[in-house]
Amino acid sequence: MKKYLLVILLLIVNIFSQINRTLGDINDDGEINVIDIVLLVSSILDETVNENGDINQDNFLNVIDVVMLVDLVLNQDTLPDLGLFISQQYQEDELTFFYDLVYSERSNMNGLQFSSIQNQAQDQLLDTILLELDIALPPNPENKLLPLVVLIHGGGFGAQGKENRWQDTKDYATLGYIGCTINYRLTPLWYQEISELNQIQAVTHAVEDAMNAIRFLKSQSHIYSIDTTKIVTIGKSAGGFISLVNAIENDIITDLGGFSDYVDISSRVSSSISTGAVIPIESFNFDEDDASCLILHSEDIDSSTGNTWEGDVIPLYEAIINSGNHAVLVPQSSNSHTVGIGPFNGYSEDIIPFIWNQLNLNEW
């Protein structure tokens, strides 16, 4: 009987040790610091196993884990607990809203396209589609330029609309950011499925439109007090893909599109946040001056896209950091597609510090 009790006790101890294990805390002293970096490098060189060191949870200890641990050490404890851009500063009724601002117009390919599910019936009767965005503007008592968060909806490039991200837009504005949610050309999913060229065309049109939305916002910075050096795009699924493309290859021009409505204004932003999306690394050029990226993705396989952590996410992360650019990986729950991207959702503990640090809001 005592033997069985001892076995049970050991199992309980093991379970609690697993629960209390903190990624990055290599020596289990309750702190993550430069000592843990040294110990992780030592573990890699000695080929010893340390589960706390597997920061990206890919079951391997390598230089990627070291880079991610260095990032953890550098960025921890730099964020205030409360304050502007960190916690809610305003109520929704204190915000000012601007609806359906036209930032571009495009010919309607074969009369199939539309700007949102809400407008589908009327848009598909028109030769030209008006592309619009909504803005949530917080109070600005000091009359200073404010950072901008641009929310990009998902839907496989053929569904949803800016309305799907409106609550997130307002939520960011209550923290003090200027919030914006955009429409872009949507192409019916059945048409995209006919051929790869059709799908590429749909994606290209969506990316082109999002880039023009960013350029429009920059052109209106004097009206809305936008700090054009502090812009972050946040997207879910297809919106995450768009956010990543603009981060890595802003102002891209292809045979299928990429035309700017705003001469001499770039779509370049400071940072990109995505969930449920990766981009094919062989199709893009990665440079050290690209926008930094926070990539949230299923820790194994994406239930919608089929992309995997080891086969797609890690190579994308490596391409970014090997270029000299900055990236952060956050594993989502197993077999998930997207997660909440608002400032009051479950992953805000990753999103808000990333925005704060990458936009240098401590200097605002």
C-alpha positions as CSV (number, residue, x, y, z in Angstrom):
1,M,0.0,0.0,0.0
2,K,2.8,2.4,0.9
3,K,4.5,1.6,-2.4
4,Y,1.4,2.6,-4.4
5,L,1.0,5.8,-2.3
6,L,4.6,6.7,-3.1
7,V,4.0,6.2,-6.8
8,I,0.9,8.3,-6.7
9,L,2.8,11.0,-4.8
10,L,5.6,11.0,-7.4
11,L,3.0,11.3,-10.2
12,I,1.4,14.3,-8.5
13,V,4.7,16.0,-8.0
14,N,5.6,15.4,-11.6
15,I,2.3,16.9,-12.8
16,F,2.7,20.0,-10.7
17,S,6.3,20.4,-11.9
18,Q,5.0,20.3,-15.5
19,I,2.3,22.9,-14.7
20,N,4.8,25.2,-12.9
21,R,7.4,24.9,-15.7
22,T,8.0,28.3,-17.3
23,L,9.4,28.5,-20.8
24,G,12.7,30.4,-20.8
25,D,13.3,29.8,-17.1
26,I,16.1,27.3,-17.7
27,N,17.3,27.1,-14.1
28,D,13.8,27.1,-12.6
29,D,14.6,30.0,-10.3
30,G,11.4,31.9,-11.1
31,E,13.2,34.6,-13.2
32,I,14.1,34.8,-16.9
33,N,17.4,36.6,-17.4
34,V,20.8,36.5,-19.0
35,I,21.8,33.5,-16.9
36,D,19.0,31.5,-18.6
37,I,20.4,32.5,-22.0
38,V,23.9,31.3,-21.1
39,L,22.4,28.0,-19.8
40,L,20.3,27.5,-22.9
41,V,23.4,28.0,-25.1
42,S,25.3,25.5,-22.9
43,S,22.4,23.0,-23.2
44,I,22.5,23.2,-27.0
45,L,26.2,22.8,-27.2
46,D,26.2,19.9,-24.8
47,E,23.1,18.4,-26.6
48,T,21.3,18.1,-23.3
49,V,17.5,18.2,-22.9
50,N,15.8,21.1,-21.2
51,E,12.1,21.4,-21.8
52,N,12.1,25.0,-20.5
53,G,14.4,25.9,-23.3
54,D,12.1,24.8,-26.1
55,I,10.7,28.3,-26.5
56,N,8.9,27.7,-29.8
57,Q,7.7,24.2,-28.8
58,D,9.0,22.4,-31.8
59,N,10.7,19.7,-29.8
60,F,14.2,20.9,-30.7
61,L,16.7,23.1,-29.0
62,N,18.5,25.4,-31.4
63,V,19.5,29.0,-32.3
64,I,15.8,29.8,-32.8
65,D,15.1,29.2,-29.2
66,V,18.1,31.3,-28.2
67,V,16.8,34.2,-30.3
68,M,13.4,34.0,-28.8
69,L,14.7,33.8,-25.3
70,V,16.9,36.9,-25.9
71,D,13.7,38.6,-27.0
72,L,11.9,37.6,-23.9
73,V,14.7,38.9,-21.7
74,L,15.0,42.2,-23.5
75,N,11.3,42.9,-23.6
76,Q,10.1,41.8,-20.2
77,D,9.2,44.3,-17.5
78,T,9.3,47.2,-20.0
79,L,5.6,47.6,-20.1
80,P,3.7,49.7,-17.5
81,D,0.8,47.9,-15.8
82,L,-1.7,50.7,-16.6
83,G,-1.8,53.8,-18.8
84,L,-2.3,55.1,-22.3
85,F,-2.1,52.4,-25.0
86,I,-1.9,49.7,-22.2
87,S,-5.3,49.8,-20.5
88,Q,-8.7,51.3,-21.2
89,Q,-8.6,55.1,-21.0
90,Y,-11.9,56.0,-22.6
91,Q,-15.5,54.8,-22.9
92,E,-17.0,54.1,-26.3
93,D,-19.3,57.2,-26.0
94,E,-16.1,59.3,-25.8
95,L,-14.9,58.2,-29.2
96,T,-15.5,59.9,-32.5
97,F,-16.5,57.7,-35.5
98,F,-16.1,58.1,-39.2
99,Y,-17.9,55.6,-41.4
100,D,-17.6,54.5,-45.0
101,L,-14.7,56.8,-46.0
102,V,-13.8,56.0,-49.6
103,Y,-10.1,55.4,-50.0
104,S,-10.1,53.9,-53.5
105,E,-12.3,52.6,-56.3
106,R,-11.6,49.7,-58.7
107,S,-13.3,48.2,-61.7
108,N,-15.4,45.1,-60.9
109,M,-13.7,42.0,-62.5
110,N,-16.4,40.3,-64.6
111,G,-19.1,41.8,-62.3
112,L,-18.2,39.2,-59.7
113,Q,-16.5,41.2,-56.9
114,F,-17.8,43.1,-53.9
115,S,-16.4,45.1,-51.0
116,S,-18.1,43.1,-48.2
117,I,-20.8,40.6,-47.6
118,Q,-23.0,43.4,-46.5
119,N,-22.6,45.1,-49.9
120,Q,-22.4,42.0,-52.1
121,A,-25.8,42.3,-53.8
122,Q,-25.4,45.9,-54.7
123,D,-21.7,45.8,-55.6
124,Q,-22.2,42.9,-58.1
125,L,-24.5,45.1,-60.1
126,L,-21.9,47.8,-60.5
127,D,-19.0,48.2,-62.9
128,T,-16.9,50.0,-60.2
129,I,-16.5,49.1,-56.6
130,L,-16.0,51.8,-53.9
131,L,-13.6,50.6,-51.2
132,E,-14.2,52.1,-47.8
133,L,-12.9,52.1,-44.3
134,D,-14.1,53.1,-40.8
135,I,-12.2,55.0,-38.2
136,A,-12.6,55.2,-34.4
137,L,-10.9,58.3,-33.0
138,P,-10.1,58.7,-29.3
139,P,-9.9,62.0,-27.5
140,N,-6.6,63.8,-28.0
141,P,-6.4,66.5,-25.3
142,E,-2.7,67.2,-26.0
143,N,-3.3,67.4,-29.8
144,K,-0.4,65.0,-30.5
145,L,0.0,62.5,-33.3
146,L,-1.4,59.1,-32.3
147,P,-0.4,55.6,-33.2
148,L,-2.7,53.8,-35.6
149,V,-4.0,50.2,-35.5
150,V,-5.4,48.9,-38.8
151,L,-7.7,45.8,-38.5
152,I,-8.0,43.5,-41.5
153,H,-10.8,41.0,-41.6
154,G,-10.5,37.4,-42.8
155,G,-12.9,35.2,-44.9
156,G,-10.7,33.5,-47.5
157,F,-10.7,36.6,-49.7
158,G,-14.3,36.0,-50.4
159,A,-16.4,36.7,-47.3
160,Q,-16.9,39.0,-44.3
161,G,-16.2,42.8,-44.3
162,K,-14.9,45.7,-42.2
163,E,-17.9,45.3,-39.9
164,N,-16.4,42.0,-38.6
165,R,-13.5,43.9,-37.0
166,W,-15.4,47.0,-35.8
167,Q,-15.6,46.0,-32.2
168,D,-11.9,45.4,-32.1
169,T,-11.4,48.8,-33.7
170,K,-13.4,50.6,-31.1
171,D,-11.6,48.6,-28.3
172,Y,-8.2,49.7,-29.5
173,A,-9.5,53.3,-29.6
174,T,-10.5,53.1,-26.0
175,L,-6.9,52.5,-25.2
176,G,-5.8,55.6,-27.0
177,Y,-4.9,54.3,-30.4
178,I,-6.6,55.5,-33.6
179,G,-8.5,52.4,-34.8
180,C,-9.4,51.6,-38.3
181,T,-11.0,48.7,-40.1
182,I,-11.0,48.3,-43.9
183,N,-12.8,46.7,-46.8
184,Y,-11.0,45.3,-49.8
185,R,-12.2,43.6,-53.0
186,L,-13.7,40.2,-52.3
187,T,-13.9,37.4,-54.9
188,P,-16.5,34.6,-54.6
189,L,-14.9,31.4,-53.2
190,W,-16.4,29.3,-56.0
191,Y,-14.6,31.4,-58.6
192,Q,-11.3,31.2,-56.7
193,E,-11.6,27.4,-56.7
194,I,-11.8,27.2,-60.4
195,S,-8.1,27.7,-60.9
196,E,-4.9,28.7,-59.1
197,L,-4.7,31.8,-61.3
198,N,-8.2,32.9,-60.1
199,Q,-7.1,32.5,-56.5
200,I,-3.9,34.4,-57.0
201,Q,-5.8,37.2,-58.7
202,A,-8.2,37.4,-55.7
203,V,-5.4,37.6,-53.3
204,T,-3.5,40.2,-55.3
205,H,-6.5,42.5,-55.5
206,A,-7.1,42.2,-51.8
207,V,-3.4,43.0,-51.0
208,E,-3.4,45.9,-53.4
209,D,-6.5,47.4,-51.8
210,A,-5.2,47.1,-48.3
211,M,-1.9,48.8,-49.3
212,N,-4.0,51.7,-50.8
213,A,-6.0,51.9,-47.6
214,I,-2.7,52.4,-45.6
215,R,-1.5,55.0,-48.1
216,F,-4.9,56.8,-47.8
217,L,-4.6,56.9,-44.0
218,K,-1.1,58.4,-44.3
219,S,-2.4,61.0,-46.7
220,Q,-5.0,62.0,-44.2
221,S,-2.6,62.1,-41.2
222,H,-3.1,65.8,-40.8
223,I,-6.9,65.4,-40.5
224,Y,-6.9,62.5,-38.0
225,S,-3.6,63.2,-36.2
226,I,-2.0,59.9,-37.3
227,D,1.6,59.3,-36.5
228,T,2.7,57.7,-39.8
229,T,5.8,56.2,-38.2
230,K,3.7,54.3,-35.7
231,I,1.3,52.0,-37.6
232,V,0.6,48.4,-37.0
233,T,-1.6,46.1,-39.1
234,I,-3.5,43.3,-37.4
235,G,-5.2,40.6,-39.4
236,K,-7.1,37.3,-39.0
237,S,-6.8,34.5,-41.5
238,A,-6.8,36.1,-45.0
239,G,-6.4,39.5,-43.2
240,G,-3.3,38.0,-41.4
241,F,-1.9,37.0,-44.8
242,I,-2.4,40.5,-46.1
243,S,-0.8,42.0,-43.0
244,L,2.2,39.7,-43.4
245,V,2.6,40.4,-47.2
246,N,2.6,44.2,-46.6
247,A,5.1,43.8,-43.7
248,I,7.6,41.8,-45.8
249,E,6.9,43.2,-49.3
250,N,5.2,46.6,-49.0
251,D,4.4,48.4,-52.2
252,I,4.7,45.2,-54.2
253,I,3.8,45.5,-57.9
254,T,3.0,42.4,-60.0
255,D,1.6,41.7,-63.4
256,L,-1.7,41.0,-61.7
257,G,-1.9,44.3,-59.7
258,G,-0.3,46.4,-57.1
259,F,-1.1,49.9,-58.4
260,S,-0.9,52.8,-56.0
261,D,-3.5,55.5,-55.9
262,Y,-1.2,57.8,-53.8
263,V,1.9,58.8,-55.6
264,D,5.1,58.9,-53.4
265,I,3.2,57.4,-50.3
266,S,4.4,54.0,-49.2
267,S,2.3,51.3,-47.6
268,R,5.2,50.6,-45.2
269,V,4.2,50.1,-41.6
270,S,6.1,49.6,-38.4
271,S,4.7,46.2,-37.4
272,S,2.4,43.4,-38.4
273,I,0.3,41.0,-36.3
274,S,-1.3,37.9,-37.7
275,T,-3.3,34.9,-36.6
276,G,-4.1,31.9,-38.8
277,A,-1.8,32.8,-41.6
278,V,1.7,32.3,-43.1
279,I,3.2,33.4,-46.4
280,P,5.2,31.2,-48.8
281,I,8.8,32.3,-48.1
282,E,10.0,31.4,-51.7
283,S,7.7,34.1,-53.1
284,F,9.0,37.1,-51.2
285,N,12.2,39.0,-50.4
286,F,13.1,39.3,-46.7
287,D,15.0,42.4,-45.6
288,E,16.2,43.8,-42.3
289,D,14.1,46.9,-42.7
290,D,10.8,45.0,-43.1
291,A,8.1,45.6,-40.6
292,S,8.5,43.4,-37.4
293,C,6.1,40.5,-37.1
294,L,4.1,38.9,-34.3
295,I,2.9,35.6,-35.6
296,L,0.2,33.7,-33.7
297,H,-0.4,30.2,-35.1
298,S,-1.6,26.7,-34.1
299,E,1.2,24.9,-32.3
300,D,0.8,21.9,-34.6
301,I,-1.5,22.2,-37.6
302,D,-4.0,24.9,-38.6
303,S,-7.4,23.4,-38.7
304,S,-8.4,25.5,-41.7
305,T,-5.4,26.0,-43.9
306,G,-3.5,22.8,-43.1
307,N,-0.3,24.8,-42.5
308,T,2.0,23.3,-39.8
309,W,4.2,24.8,-37.1
310,E,7.3,23.0,-38.2
311,G,6.7,22.9,-41.9
312,D,5.4,26.5,-42.5
313,V,5.6,28.7,-39.4
314,I,9.2,28.0,-38.3
315,P,10.6,28.5,-41.9
316,L,8.8,31.8,-42.1
317,Y,10.1,32.9,-38.7
318,E,13.7,31.9,-39.7
319,A,13.4,33.8,-43.0
320,I,12.4,36.9,-41.1
321,I,15.1,36.8,-38.4
322,N,17.8,35.6,-40.7
323,S,17.2,38.8,-42.7
324,G,18.0,40.9,-39.6
325,N,14.4,41.8,-39.0
326,H,12.5,41.1,-35.8
327,A,9.8,38.5,-35.2
328,V,8.0,36.9,-32.3
329,L,6.2,33.5,-32.4
330,V,3.2,32.7,-30.2
331,P,1.8,29.2,-30.3
332,Q,-2.0,29.0,-30.3
333,S,-3.9,25.9,-29.0
334,S,-3.6,22.7,-30.9
335,N,-5.5,22.4,-34.2
336,S,-6.8,26.0,-34.0
337,H,-7.2,28.5,-36.8
338,T,-7.5,32.0,-35.5
339,V,-7.7,33.7,-32.0
340,G,-9.1,37.0,-30.8
341,I,-6.9,39.9,-31.8
342,G,-8.6,42.6,-29.7
343,P,-6.9,44.3,-26.7
344,F,-9.3,42.6,-24.3
345,N,-9.0,39.1,-25.8
346,G,-7.0,36.1,-24.4
347,Y,-3.8,36.9,-26.4
348,S,-3.7,40.6,-25.4
349,E,-0.8,39.7,-23.1
350,D,1.3,39.0,-26.2
351,I,-0.2,41.6,-28.5
352,I,-0.2,44.8,-26.3
353,P,3.5,44.4,-25.2
354,F,4.5,43.7,-28.8
355,I,2.8,46.9,-30.1
356,W,4.2,48.9,-27.2
357,N,7.8,47.8,-27.8
358,Q,7.8,47.9,-31.6
359,L,6.1,51.3,-31.9
360,N,8.4,52.7,-29.1
361,L,5.4,54.0,-27.2
362,N,7.5,54.5,-24.1
363,E,8.8,57.5,-26.0
364,W,5.4,58.9,-26.8
